[in-house]
């Protein structure tokens, strides 16, 4: 028998706010988290804007000695995981830690550490590299550190599927609980890739917007879109088996009811122009939930503001939903947060759950000019009230990775 899976905690650390409440309020107010990049000198890189965390001081959350032994990607993950865990009520320790695990994703991992230690090796000799280099840089360390920080002894894993990573991670966590392997999973993603090499790399492949106007930079589905705005931060959900959550009197924020995952097997970075597998990932999530496509009221799109992604995702939605695509509300949270790479899916799943709770769908801020290839209702500029029971949160990643979550509004029995 398949078990119900609910969400009992959300932790967000984003360019819109340093916790869930402030991030969600900023979305409700249609704010954008973009400003001139401050972390380093861009030199000749033709990019001006980034979605940096604002006023984040790690020592406000983590002891300074411990923080020095973490890359920023791990710091961000721990901060968001602590918020989610506290909201869930699990910090009181009223659970079996061997039945509680972590699946925490990233797209890149400790990139700042890699750049720093590579420079030391080149300039001073590789024998001068820090003994902490490897544990700070490896991509799974955030998952391991969160397991240690929260005292969770079940599965601890890291899914790495580029920008689909945390959606895949949450989907795998959902199945682990639904199928009886675990009762609790802390899942989501963390990313800290606003670094010279990451920005330079994305800029050189023309993936980043060159706009100097924060309101015309990350503009998913707009005819003038020219790339994404790179962001940083973390999104964490606490997934829990329904009866386990009810027994301890937890406050339930929503349900995860389906998960689909496919691969284009087409190109390293470009989506398949036929969007066949992206559409099939959406269909699999709906089928896994045991619902009909007409039950879906809102679709939180990957919506990166790149020409190929937005047109391809629109085609995938049309193929998956048929005529119902014209009845859907579709929007991209990246129009406000920027693109948090491997953490984006978790932040967007959290936004979708809060949208279900509040019966309000977030906008695609900055959308002004229509594109014939992007012809759905993208909720431009301002969010809208909407009565809906089910929503999808969709992610796509370099390598052809497609991942989709089906989420449901929670009702008290």
C-alpha atoms as a printed R data frame, in Angstrom:
    type eleno elety resid chain resno      x      y       z
1   ATOM     1    CA   UNK     A     1  0.000  0.000   0.000
2   ATOM     2    CA   UNK     A     2  1.365  3.398  -0.975
3   ATOM     3    CA   UNK     A     3  1.633  5.856   1.892
4   ATOM     4    CA   UNK     A     4  0.699  9.535   1.822
5   ATOM     5    CA   UNK     A     5  3.563 12.032   1.938
6   ATOM     6    CA   UNK     A     6  3.127 15.512   3.388
7   ATOM     7    CA   UNK     A     7  5.354 18.540   3.875
8   ATOM     8    CA   UNK     A     8  5.734 19.729   7.458
9   ATOM     9    CA   UNK     A     9  8.566 22.244   7.112
10  ATOM    10    CA   UNK     A    10  9.943 24.730   4.585
11  ATOM    11    CA   UNK     A    11 13.250 26.581   4.791
12  ATOM    12    CA   UNK     A    12 14.233 29.246   2.265
13  ATOM    13    CA   UNK     A    13 17.339 31.370   1.881
14  ATOM    14    CA   UNK     A    14 16.975 33.362  -1.328
15  ATOM    15    CA   UNK     A    15 17.804 36.664  -3.029
16  ATOM    16    CA   UNK     A    16 14.302 37.779  -1.986
17  ATOM    17    CA   UNK     A    17 14.721 37.062   1.721
18  ATOM    18    CA   UNK     A    18 16.690 35.167   4.331
19  ATOM    19    CA   UNK     A    19 13.793 32.977   5.438
20  ATOM    20    CA   UNK     A    20 10.540 31.541   4.151
21  ATOM    21    CA   UNK     A    21  8.296 34.333   5.368
22  ATOM    22    CA   UNK     A    22 10.264 37.185   3.844
23  ATOM    23    CA   UNK     A    23 10.820 35.299   0.569
24  ATOM    24    CA   UNK     A    24  7.128 34.538   0.189
25  ATOM    25    CA   UNK     A    25  6.090 38.074   1.097
26  ATOM    26    CA   UNK     A    26  8.465 39.417  -1.560
27  ATOM    27    CA   UNK     A    27  6.882 37.095  -4.124
28  ATOM    28    CA   UNK     A    28  3.424 38.228  -3.046
29  ATOM    29    CA   UNK     A    29  4.606 41.793  -3.649
30  ATOM    30    CA   UNK     A    30  6.110 40.924  -7.076
31  ATOM    31    CA   UNK     A    31  9.594 42.038  -6.046
32  ATOM    32    CA   UNK     A    32 12.769 41.033  -7.883
33  ATOM    33    CA   UNK     A    33 16.034 40.058  -6.216
34  ATOM    34    CA   UNK     A    34 18.445 41.422  -8.814
35  ATOM    35    CA   UNK     A    35 21.106 44.084  -8.413
36  ATOM    36    CA   UNK     A    36 24.601 44.849  -9.647
37  ATOM    37    CA   UNK     A    37 26.980 42.008  -8.898
38  ATOM    38    CA   UNK     A    38 29.188 42.816  -5.874
39  ATOM    39    CA   UNK     A    39 31.052 39.598  -5.076
40  ATOM    40    CA   UNK     A    40 33.933 40.186  -7.485
41  ATOM    41    CA   UNK     A    41 35.130 42.399 -10.326
42  ATOM    42    CA   UNK     A    42 33.489 41.281 -13.559
43  ATOM    43    CA   UNK     A    43 36.340 42.587 -15.696
44  ATOM    44    CA   UNK     A    44 35.412 42.134 -19.351
45  ATOM    45    CA   UNK     A    45 32.488 39.770 -18.672
46  ATOM    46    CA   UNK     A    46 29.456 41.368 -20.328
47  ATOM    47    CA   UNK     A    47 27.092 40.756 -17.416
48  ATOM    48    CA   UNK     A    48 25.999 43.311 -14.831
49  ATOM    49    CA   UNK     A    49 23.337 41.741 -12.634
50  ATOM    50    CA   UNK     A    50 23.149 38.860 -10.198
51  ATOM    51    CA   UNK     A    51 20.652 37.577  -7.648
52  ATOM    52    CA   UNK     A    52 22.862 37.661  -4.557
53  ATOM    53    CA   UNK     A    53 21.758 37.043  -0.984
54  ATOM    54    CA   UNK     A    54 21.161 40.390   0.717
55  ATOM    55    CA   UNK     A    55 22.669 41.129   4.162
56  ATOM    56    CA   UNK     A    56 23.525 37.502   4.845
57  ATOM    57    CA   UNK     A    57 26.075 37.025   7.642
58  ATOM    58    CA   UNK     A    58 26.832 33.375   8.207
59  ATOM    59    CA   UNK     A    59 27.888 33.958  11.826
60  ATOM    60    CA   UNK     A    60 24.312 35.008  12.581
61  ATOM    61    CA   UNK     A    61 23.441 31.340  12.062
62  ATOM    62    CA   UNK     A    62 26.574 29.204  12.396
63  ATOM    63    CA   UNK     A    63 29.520 29.380  14.804
64  ATOM    64    CA   UNK     A    64 32.440 31.127  13.092
65  ATOM    65    CA   UNK     A    65 34.863 28.234  13.601
66  ATOM    66    CA   UNK     A    66 32.407 25.749  12.099
67  ATOM    67    CA   UNK     A    67 31.549 28.125   9.248
68  ATOM    68    CA   UNK     A    68 35.206 28.381   8.218
69  ATOM    69    CA   UNK     A    69 35.154 24.646   7.588
70  ATOM    70    CA   UNK     A    70 32.259 24.875   5.148
71  ATOM    71    CA   UNK     A    71 31.930 26.152   1.622
72  ATOM    72    CA   UNK     A    72 29.109 28.656   1.182
73  ATOM    73    CA   UNK     A    73 27.016 25.962  -0.499
74  ATOM    74    CA   UNK     A    74 27.001 23.987   2.757
75  ATOM    75    CA   UNK     A    75 26.417 27.060   4.906
76  ATOM    76    CA   UNK     A    76 23.331 27.941   2.888
77  ATOM    77    CA   UNK     A    77 22.000 24.393   3.045
78  ATOM    78    CA   UNK     A    78 22.379 24.153   6.812
79  ATOM    79    CA   UNK     A    79 20.669 27.515   7.406
80  ATOM    80    CA   UNK     A    80 17.645 26.563   5.285
81  ATOM    81    CA   UNK     A    81 17.503 23.022   6.705
82  ATOM    82    CA   UNK     A    82 17.457 24.346  10.268
83  ATOM    83    CA   UNK     A    83 14.533 26.631   9.439
84  ATOM    84    CA   UNK     A    84 12.584 23.805   7.820
85  ATOM    85    CA   UNK     A    85 13.341 21.391  10.659
86  ATOM    86    CA   UNK     A    86 12.308 23.915  13.289
87  ATOM    87    CA   UNK     A    87  9.034 24.643  11.516
88  ATOM    88    CA   UNK     A    88  8.307 20.921  11.285
89  ATOM    89    CA   UNK     A    89  8.596 20.553  15.071
90  ATOM    90    CA   UNK     A    90 11.044 17.680  14.674
91  ATOM    91    CA   UNK     A    91 13.847 19.484  16.479
92  ATOM    92    CA   UNK     A    92 12.265 18.237  19.718
93  ATOM    93    CA   UNK     A    93 13.601 14.795  18.808
94  ATOM    94    CA   UNK     A    94 10.271 12.930  18.820
95  ATOM    95    CA   UNK     A    95 11.156 10.556  15.976
96  ATOM    96    CA   UNK     A    96 13.295  7.551  15.093
97  ATOM    97    CA   UNK     A    97 16.496  9.022  13.643
98  ATOM    98    CA   UNK     A    98 17.215  5.779  11.770
99  ATOM    99    CA   UNK     A    99 13.987  6.295   9.822
100 ATOM   100    CA   UNK     A   100 14.907  9.890   8.943
101 ATOM   101    CA   UNK     A   101 17.204 10.792   6.063
102 ATOM   102    CA   UNK     A   102 18.541 13.558   3.841
103 ATOM   103    CA   UNK     A   103 18.489 13.901   0.061
104 ATOM   104    CA   UNK     A   104 20.040 17.292  -0.580
105 ATOM   105    CA   UNK     A   105 21.043 18.340  -4.062
106 ATOM   106    CA   UNK     A   106 23.327 20.807  -5.791
107 ATOM   107    CA   UNK     A   107 24.201 21.532  -9.366
108 ATOM   108    CA   UNK     A   108 27.831 22.533  -8.856
109 ATOM   109    CA   UNK     A   109 28.858 22.069  -5.214
110 ATOM   110    CA   UNK     A   110 31.729 23.902  -3.542
111 ATOM   111    CA   UNK     A   111 32.762 25.989  -6.542
112 ATOM   112    CA   UNK     A   112 34.135 28.911  -4.527
113 ATOM   113    CA   UNK     A   113 36.457 26.546  -2.685
114 ATOM   114    CA   UNK     A   114 37.621 24.952  -5.937
115 ATOM   115    CA   UNK     A   115 38.502 28.337  -7.433
116 ATOM   116    CA   UNK     A   116 40.285 29.518  -4.294
117 ATOM   117    CA   UNK     A   117 42.409 26.392  -3.875
118 ATOM   118    CA   UNK     A   118 43.199 26.156  -7.588
119 ATOM   119    CA   UNK     A   119 44.609 29.687  -7.419
120 ATOM   120    CA   UNK     A   120 46.726 28.738  -4.391
121 ATOM   121    CA   UNK     A   121 48.046 25.679  -6.196
122 ATOM   122    CA   UNK     A   122 48.974 27.645  -9.325
123 ATOM   123    CA   UNK     A   123 50.521 30.593  -7.476
124 ATOM   124    CA   UNK     A   124 52.140 28.948  -4.438
125 ATOM   125    CA   UNK     A   125 52.380 25.256  -5.270
126 ATOM   126    CA   UNK     A   126 49.893 22.410  -4.910
127 ATOM   127    CA   UNK     A   127 51.505 21.302  -1.659
128 ATOM   128    CA   UNK     A   128 50.007 24.459  -0.124
129 ATOM   129    CA   UNK     A   129 46.411 23.454  -0.820
130 ATOM   130    CA   UNK     A   130 44.243 23.320   2.319
131 ATOM   131    CA   UNK     A   131 43.664 19.918   3.942
132 ATOM   132    CA   UNK     A   132 40.002 20.947   4.013
133 ATOM   133    CA   UNK     A   133 39.865 21.408   0.225
134 ATOM   134    CA   UNK     A   134 38.322 18.046  -0.626
135 ATOM   135    CA   UNK     A   135 35.645 17.938   2.125
136 ATOM   136    CA   UNK     A   136 34.697 21.556   1.434
137 ATOM   137    CA   UNK     A   137 34.451 21.099  -2.330
138 ATOM   138    CA   UNK     A   138 32.746 17.740  -2.834
139 ATOM   139    CA   UNK     A   139 29.106 18.045  -3.817
140 ATOM   140    CA   UNK     A   140 27.699 15.579  -1.264
141 ATOM   141    CA   UNK     A   141 29.106 17.418   1.750
142 ATOM   142    CA   UNK     A   142 26.022 19.593   2.228
143 ATOM   143    CA   UNK     A   143 23.856 16.488   2.565
144 ATOM   144    CA   UNK     A   144 26.352 14.933   4.955
145 ATOM   145    CA   UNK     A   145 26.660 18.119   6.999
146 ATOM   146    CA   UNK     A   146 22.886 18.524   7.295
147 ATOM   147    CA   UNK     A   147 22.625 14.890   8.432
148 ATOM   148    CA   UNK     A   148 25.224 15.600  11.124
149 ATOM   149    CA   UNK     A   149 23.697 18.912  12.115
150 ATOM   150    CA   UNK     A   150 20.212 17.457  12.563
151 ATOM   151    CA   UNK     A   151 21.262 14.006  13.816
152 ATOM   152    CA   UNK     A   152 19.610 11.989  11.042
153 ATOM   153    CA   UNK     A   153 20.942  8.453  10.551
154 ATOM   154    CA   UNK     A   154 18.908  7.191   7.604
155 ATOM   155    CA   UNK     A   155 19.840  7.529   3.946
156 ATOM   156    CA   UNK     A   156 22.023 10.561   3.232
157 ATOM   157    CA   UNK     A   157 22.360 11.236  -0.478
158 ATOM   158    CA   UNK     A   158 23.033 13.940  -3.052
159 ATOM   159    CA   UNK     A   159 21.308 14.009  -6.421
160 ATOM   160    CA   UNK     A   160 23.213 15.958  -9.081
161 ATOM   161    CA   UNK     A   161 21.261 16.576 -12.279
162 ATOM   162    CA   UNK     A   162 22.220 20.198 -13.001
163 ATOM   163    CA   UNK     A   163 19.233 22.545 -12.690
164 ATOM   164    CA   UNK     A   164 16.794 19.666 -12.177
165 ATOM   165    CA   UNK     A   165 18.747 18.420  -9.154
166 ATOM   166    CA   UNK     A   166 16.574 19.414  -6.215
167 ATOM   167    CA   UNK     A   167 13.353 18.501  -8.017
168 ATOM   168    CA   UNK     A   168 14.808 15.058  -8.653
169 ATOM   169    CA   UNK     A   169 15.950 14.922  -5.028
170 ATOM   170    CA   UNK     A   170 12.513 15.780  -3.653
171 ATOM   171    CA   UNK     A   171 10.933 13.268  -6.020
172 ATOM   172    CA   UNK     A   172 13.266 10.517  -4.839
173 ATOM   173    CA   UNK     A   173 12.575 11.477  -1.215
174 ATOM   174    CA   UNK     A   174  8.836 11.289  -1.904
175 ATOM   175    CA   UNK     A   175  9.176  7.764  -3.251
176 ATOM   176    CA   UNK     A   176 11.392  6.674  -0.336
177 ATOM   177    CA   UNK     A   177  8.662  7.666   2.111
178 ATOM   178    CA   UNK     A   178  5.692  6.580   0.020
179 ATOM   179    CA   UNK     A   179  7.187  3.110  -0.481
180 ATOM   180    CA   UNK     A   180  8.015  2.615   3.194
181 ATOM   181    CA   UNK     A   181 11.806  2.959   3.320
182 ATOM   182    CA   UNK     A   182 11.822  6.100   5.480
183 ATOM   183    CA   UNK     A   183  9.356  8.161   7.506
184 ATOM   184    CA   UNK     A   184 11.069 11.553   7.210
185 ATOM   185    CA   UNK     A   185 13.365 13.042   4.569
186 ATOM   186    CA   UNK     A   186 14.917 16.506   4.629
187 ATOM   187    CA   UNK     A   187 15.222 17.310   0.942
188 ATOM   188    CA   UNK     A   188 15.954 20.222  -1.353
189 ATOM   189    CA   UNK     A   189 18.963 21.980  -2.760
190 ATOM   190    CA   UNK     A   190 21.708 24.507  -2.143
191 ATOM   191    CA   UNK     A   191 23.860 26.529  -4.523
192 ATOM   192    CA   UNK     A   192 26.654 29.096  -4.146
193 ATOM   193    CA   UNK     A   193 27.937 29.615  -7.674
194 ATOM   194    CA   UNK     A   194 28.172 33.374  -8.052
195 ATOM   195    CA   UNK     A   195 31.905 33.071  -8.639
196 ATOM   196    CA   UNK     A   196 34.221 34.310 -11.413
197 ATOM   197    CA   UNK     A   197 34.523 30.966 -13.166
198 ATOM   198    CA   UNK     A   198 30.825 30.084 -12.939
199 ATOM   199    CA   UNK     A   199 29.663 33.496 -14.133
200 ATOM   200    CA   UNK     A   200 32.372 33.567 -16.789
201 ATOM   201    CA   UNK     A   201 31.441 30.083 -17.942
202 ATOM   202    CA   UNK     A   202 27.728 30.755 -18.218
203 ATOM   203    CA   UNK     A   203 28.410 34.123 -19.863
204 ATOM   204    CA   UNK     A   204 30.709 32.580 -22.465
205 ATOM   205    CA   UNK     A   205 27.961 30.167 -23.522
206 ATOM   206    CA   UNK     A   206 25.551 33.135 -23.739
207 ATOM   207    CA   UNK     A   207 23.265 31.776 -21.041
208 ATOM   208    CA   UNK     A   208 23.221 34.948 -18.910
209 ATOM   209    CA   UNK     A   209 21.216 38.093 -19.539
210 ATOM   210    CA   UNK     A   210 23.236 41.163 -20.485
211 ATOM   211    CA   UNK     A   211 20.494 43.545 -19.390
212 ATOM   212    CA   UNK     A   212 21.427 46.298 -16.962
213 ATOM   213    CA   UNK     A   213 17.786 46.821 -15.939
214 ATOM   214    CA   UNK     A   214 16.658 44.569 -13.062
215 ATOM   215    CA   UNK     A   215 13.099 44.661 -14.392
216 ATOM   216    CA   UNK     A   216 14.150 43.539 -17.883
217 ATOM   217    CA   UNK     A   217 16.766 40.928 -17.026
218 ATOM   218    CA   UNK     A   218 15.052 37.713 -15.934
219 ATOM   219    CA   UNK     A   219 11.933 37.912 -18.100
220 ATOM   220    CA   UNK     A   220 10.741 34.348 -18.807
221 ATOM   221    CA   UNK     A   221  8.507 33.883 -21.858
222 ATOM   222    CA   UNK     A   222  9.042 37.503 -22.968
223 ATOM   223    CA   UNK     A   223  9.996 38.091 -26.616
224 ATOM   224    CA   UNK     A   224 13.069 40.079 -25.495
225 ATOM   225    CA   UNK     A   225 14.464 37.428 -23.121
226 ATOM   226    CA   UNK     A   226 18.200 36.941 -23.547
227 ATOM   227    CA   UNK     A   227 19.291 34.706 -20.678
228 ATOM   228    CA   UNK     A   228 18.963 34.093 -16.957
229 ATOM   229    CA   UNK     A   229 20.206 35.998 -13.915
230 ATOM   230    CA   UNK     A   230 22.387 33.738 -11.777
231 ATOM   231    CA   UNK     A   231 21.315 33.368  -8.163
232 ATOM   232    CA   UNK     A   232 22.389 31.716  -4.915
233 ATOM   233    CA   UNK     A   233 20.775 30.291  -1.804
234 ATOM   234    CA   UNK     A   234 18.885 27.213  -0.692
235 ATOM   235    CA   UNK     A   235 15.459 25.662  -0.471
236 ATOM   236    CA   UNK     A   236 14.647 22.787   1.892
237 ATOM   237    CA   UNK     A   237 11.469 20.787   2.525
238 ATOM   238    CA   UNK     A   238 10.759 18.342   5.324
239 ATOM   239    CA   UNK     A   239  8.805 15.465   3.804
240 ATOM   240    CA   UNK     A   240  7.028 13.146   6.197
241 ATOM   241    CA   UNK     A   241  4.716 10.159   6.130
242 ATOM   242    CA   UNK     A   242  1.181 11.385   6.779
243 ATOM   243    CA   UNK     A   243  0.280  9.191   9.767
244 ATOM   244    CA   UNK     A   244  3.658  9.887  11.352
245 ATOM   245    CA   UNK     A   245  3.042 13.621  11.048
246 ATOM   246    CA   UNK     A   246 -0.538 13.399  12.325
247 ATOM   247    CA   UNK     A   247  0.442 11.279  15.320
248 ATOM   248    CA   UNK     A   248  2.823 13.926  16.604
249 ATOM   249    CA   UNK     A   249  0.438 16.794  15.855
250 ATOM   250    CA   UNK     A   250  2.533 18.403  13.130
251 ATOM   251    CA   UNK     A   251  1.252 21.343  11.104
252 ATOM   252    CA   UNK     A   252  0.918 20.151   7.503
253 ATOM   253    CA   UNK     A   253  1.689 22.597   4.691
254 ATOM   254    CA   UNK     A   254  0.788 20.477   1.677
255 ATOM   255    CA   UNK     A   255  1.194 17.095   0.019
256 ATOM   256    CA   UNK     A   256  3.558 15.608  -2.542
257 ATOM   257    CA   UNK     A   257  1.485 13.232  -4.661
258 ATOM   258    CA   UNK     A   258  3.445 12.513  -7.841
259 ATOM   259    CA   UNK     A   259  6.845 12.573  -9.494
260 ATOM   260    CA   UNK     A   260  8.014 12.135 -13.063
261 ATOM   261    CA   UNK     A   261 11.546 12.067 -14.454
262 ATOM   262    CA   UNK     A   262 12.864 11.532 -17.982
263 ATOM   263    CA   UNK     A   263 15.877 12.370 -20.136
264 ATOM   264    CA   UNK     A   264 15.967 13.952 -23.579
265 ATOM   265    CA   UNK     A   265 19.136 12.021 -24.496
266 ATOM   266    CA   UNK     A   266 19.569 14.704 -27.138
267 ATOM   267    CA   UNK     A   267 22.229 17.359 -26.397
268 ATOM   268    CA   UNK     A   268 24.530 18.531 -23.590
269 ATOM   269    CA   UNK     A   269 22.822 21.875 -23.084
270 ATOM   270    CA   UNK     A   270 20.014 22.397 -25.610
271 ATOM   271    CA   UNK     A   271 16.541 20.924 -25.034
272 ATOM   272    CA   UNK     A   272 15.069 18.581 -27.611
273 ATOM   273    CA   UNK     A   273 13.099 20.878 -29.973
274 ATOM   274    CA   UNK     A   274 10.305 18.296 -30.095
275 ATOM   275    CA   UNK     A   275  9.968 18.451 -26.266
276 ATOM   276    CA   UNK     A   276  8.811 14.828 -26.249
277 ATOM   277    CA   UNK     A   277 10.564 13.730 -23.072
278 ATOM   278    CA   UNK     A   278  9.922 16.991 -21.222
279 ATOM   279    CA   UNK     A   279  6.231 16.449 -21.933
280 ATOM   280    CA   UNK     A   280  6.443 12.809 -20.858
281 ATOM   281    CA   UNK     A   281  8.014 13.835 -17.531
282 ATOM   282    CA   UNK     A   282  4.982 16.019 -16.859
283 ATOM   283    CA   UNK     A   283  2.611 13.208 -17.833
284 ATOM   284    CA   UNK     A   284  4.449 10.728 -15.579
285 ATOM   285    CA   UNK     A   285  4.063 13.059 -12.576
286 ATOM   286    CA   UNK     A   286  0.319 13.327 -13.213
287 ATOM   287    CA   UNK     A   287 -0.019  9.565 -13.658
288 ATOM   288    CA   UNK     A   288  2.053  8.895 -10.531
289 ATOM   289    CA   UNK     A   289 -0.388 11.091  -8.595
290 ATOM   290    CA   UNK     A   290 -3.348  9.143  -9.946
291 ATOM   291    CA   UNK     A   291 -5.092 12.263 -11.190
292 ATOM   292    CA   UNK     A   292 -6.179 13.731 -14.526
293 ATOM   293    CA   UNK     A   293 -4.432 16.551 -16.349
294 ATOM   294    CA   UNK     A   294 -7.607 18.601 -16.011
295 ATOM   295    CA   UNK     A   295 -7.134 18.527 -12.224
296 ATOM   296    CA   UNK     A   296 -4.041 20.742 -12.467
297 ATOM   297    CA   UNK     A   297 -4.726 24.430 -11.912
298 ATOM   298    CA   UNK     A   298 -1.226 25.893 -11.733
299 ATOM   299    CA   UNK     A   299  2.110 25.038 -13.327
300 ATOM   300    CA   UNK     A   300  5.309 26.478 -11.846
301 ATOM   301    CA   UNK     A   301  7.572 26.418 -14.876
302 ATOM   302    CA   UNK     A   302 11.332 26.051 -15.090
303 ATOM   303    CA   UNK     A   303 11.114 29.301 -17.082
304 ATOM   304    CA   UNK     A   304 14.752 30.355 -17.258
305 ATOM   305    CA   UNK     A   305 14.348 33.391 -19.568
306 ATOM   306    CA   UNK     A   306 16.488 31.763 -22.249
307 ATOM   307    CA   UNK     A   307 15.103 31.584 -25.802
308 ATOM   308    CA   UNK     A   308 15.318 27.806 -26.187
309 ATOM   309    CA   UNK     A   309 14.112 26.790 -22.723
310 ATOM   310    CA   UNK     A   310 10.967 28.894 -22.607
311 ATOM   311    CA   UNK     A   311  9.786 27.990 -26.100
312 ATOM   312    CA   UNK     A   312 10.560 24.322 -25.521
313 ATOM   313    CA   UNK     A   313  8.859 24.199 -22.144
314 ATOM   314    CA   UNK     A   314  5.777 25.866 -23.587
315 ATOM   315    CA   UNK     A   315  5.662 23.171 -26.270
316 ATOM   316    CA   UNK     A   316  6.076 20.476 -23.601
317 ATOM   317    CA   UNK     A   317  3.146 21.895 -21.623
318 ATOM   318    CA   UNK     A   318  0.962 21.957 -24.738
319 ATOM   319    CA   UNK     A   319  1.894 18.356 -25.590
320 ATOM   320    CA   UNK     A   320  1.292 17.142 -22.037
321 ATOM   321    CA   UNK     A   321 -1.981 18.970 -21.391
322 ATOM   322    CA   UNK     A   322 -3.599 19.247 -24.817
323 ATOM   323    CA   UNK     A   323 -6.505 21.683 -24.814
324 ATOM   324    CA   UNK     A   324 -6.292 22.046 -21.010
325 ATOM   325    CA   UNK     A   325 -3.041 24.005 -21.474
326 ATOM   326    CA   UNK     A   326 -5.173 27.061 -22.261
327 ATOM   327    CA   UNK     A   327 -6.882 26.754 -18.866
328 ATOM   328    CA   UNK     A   328 -3.642 26.571 -16.867
329 ATOM   329    CA   UNK     A   329 -2.020 29.363 -14.932
330 ATOM   330    CA   UNK     A   330  1.705 29.138 -15.684
331 ATOM   331    CA   UNK     A   331  4.449 31.268 -14.131
332 ATOM   332    CA   UNK     A   332  8.169 31.331 -13.451
333 ATOM   333    CA   UNK     A   333  9.511 32.137  -9.987
334 ATOM   334    CA   UNK     A   334 12.880 32.846 -11.620
335 ATOM   335    CA   UNK     A   335 11.426 36.166 -12.743
336 ATOM   336    CA   UNK     A   336 11.878 37.158  -9.073
337 ATOM   337    CA   UNK     A   337 14.566 34.898  -7.575
338 ATOM   338    CA   UNK     A   338 16.840 34.518 -10.567
339 ATOM   339    CA   UNK     A   339 18.183 31.061 -11.360
340 ATOM   340    CA   UNK     A   340 19.503 29.224  -8.304
341 ATOM   341    CA   UNK     A   341 20.707 26.344 -10.515
342 ATOM   342    CA   UNK     A   342 20.524 23.095  -8.520
343 ATOM   343    CA   UNK     A   343 18.565 24.768  -5.714
344 ATOM   344    CA   UNK     A   344 15.960 26.321  -8.007
345 ATOM   345    CA   UNK     A   345 13.610 23.345  -8.105
346 ATOM   346    CA   UNK     A   346 13.307 23.196  -4.321
347 ATOM   347    CA   UNK     A   347 12.668 26.930  -4.018
348 ATOM   348    CA   UNK     A   348 10.015 26.642  -6.715
349 ATOM   349    CA   UNK     A   349  8.403 23.569  -5.118
350 ATOM   350    CA   UNK     A   350  8.203 25.530  -1.863
351 ATOM   351    CA   UNK     A   351  6.608 28.481  -3.681
352 ATOM   352    CA   UNK     A   352  4.114 26.113  -5.300
353 ATOM   353    CA   UNK     A   353  3.157 24.607  -1.930
354 ATOM   354    CA   UNK     A   354  2.661 28.078  -0.451
355 ATOM   355    CA   UNK     A   355  0.607 29.034  -3.510
356 ATOM   356    CA   UNK     A   356 -1.645 26.037  -2.904
357 ATOM   357    CA   UNK     A   357 -1.960 26.928   0.760
358 ATOM   358    CA   UNK     A   358 -2.850 30.562   0.061
359 ATOM   359    CA   UNK     A   359 -4.879 29.868  -3.102
360 ATOM   360    CA   UNK     A   360 -2.829 32.463  -4.944
361 ATOM   361    CA   UNK     A   361 -0.457 31.979  -7.862
362 ATOM   362    CA   UNK     A   362  2.847 33.898  -8.200
363 ATOM   363    CA   UNK     A   363  3.418 36.154 -11.198
364 ATOM   364    CA   UNK     A   364  5.936 36.159 -14.002
365 ATOM   365    CA   UNK     A   365  7.328 39.577 -13.180
366 ATOM   366    CA   UNK     A   366  8.695 41.632 -16.069
367 ATOM   367    CA   UNK     A   367  6.757 39.842 -18.798
368 ATOM   368    CA   UNK     A   368  5.708 42.566 -21.247
369 ATOM   369    CA   UNK     A   369  6.176 41.494 -24.857
370 ATOM   370    CA   UNK     A   370  4.393 38.449 -26.242
371 ATOM   371    CA   UNK     A   371  6.249 35.768 -28.171
372 ATOM   372    CA   UNK     A   372  4.313 33.592 -30.664
373 ATOM   373    CA   UNK     A   373  6.232 30.550 -29.367
374 ATOM   374    CA   UNK     A   374  5.175 31.311 -25.798
375 ATOM   375    CA   UNK     A   375  1.399 31.503 -25.918
376 ATOM   376    CA   UNK     A   376  0.082 30.409 -22.502
377 ATOM   377    CA   UNK     A   377 -1.328 32.353 -19.549
378 ATOM   378    CA   UNK     A   378  1.914 33.248 -17.726
379 ATOM   379    CA   UNK     A   379  0.307 35.460 -15.032
380 ATOM   380    CA   UNK     A   380  2.239 38.578 -16.098
381 ATOM   381    CA   UNK     A   381  3.370 41.250 -13.612
382 ATOM   382    CA   UNK     A   382  1.046 40.514 -10.670
383 ATOM   383    CA   UNK     A   383 -0.074 37.326  -8.950
384 ATOM   384    CA   UNK     A   384 -3.682 36.160  -8.981
385 ATOM   385    CA   UNK     A   385 -6.133 34.547  -6.589
386 ATOM   386    CA   UNK     A   386 -7.097 31.082  -7.788
387 ATOM   387    CA   UNK     A   387 -9.069 28.156  -6.391
388 ATOM   388    CA   UNK     A   388 -7.079 25.019  -7.188
389 ATOM   389    CA   UNK     A   389 -6.303 21.640  -5.635
390 ATOM   390    CA   UNK     A   390 -3.295 20.444  -7.623
391 ATOM   391    CA   UNK     A   391 -0.197 22.062  -9.094
392 ATOM   392    CA   UNK     A   392  2.990 20.971 -10.830
393 ATOM   393    CA   UNK     A   393  6.527 22.229 -10.275
394 ATOM   394    CA   UNK     A   394  8.776 21.567 -13.246
395 ATOM   395    CA   UNK     A   395 12.574 21.575 -13.710
396 ATOM   396    CA   UNK     A   396 14.902 20.963 -16.638
397 ATOM   397    CA   UNK     A   397 18.669 20.566 -16.558
398 ATOM   398    CA   UNK     A   398 21.741 20.458 -18.790
399 ATOM   399    CA   UNK     A   399 22.279 16.872 -19.871
400 ATOM   400    CA   UNK     A   400 18.625 16.560 -20.871
401 ATOM   401    CA   UNK     A   401 17.283 15.990 -17.358
402 ATOM   402    CA   UNK     A   402 13.544 16.573 -16.911
403 ATOM   403    CA   UNK     A   403 11.840 16.395 -13.506
404 ATOM   404    CA   UNK     A   404  8.337 17.259 -12.383
405 ATOM   405    CA   UNK     A   405  6.543 17.174  -9.020
406 ATOM   406    CA   UNK     A   406  2.784 16.960  -8.499
407 ATOM   407    CA   UNK     A   407  1.678 18.788  -5.360
408 ATOM   408    CA   UNK     A   408 -1.704 18.966  -3.619
409 ATOM   409    CA   UNK     A   409 -3.438 21.418  -1.308
410 ATOM   410    CA   UNK     A   410 -3.782 19.946   2.188
411 ATOM   411    CA   UNK     A   411 -7.177 19.672   3.849
412 ATOM   412    CA   UNK     A   412 -7.760 18.684   7.474
413 ATOM   413    CA   UNK     A   413 -9.510 15.314   7.696
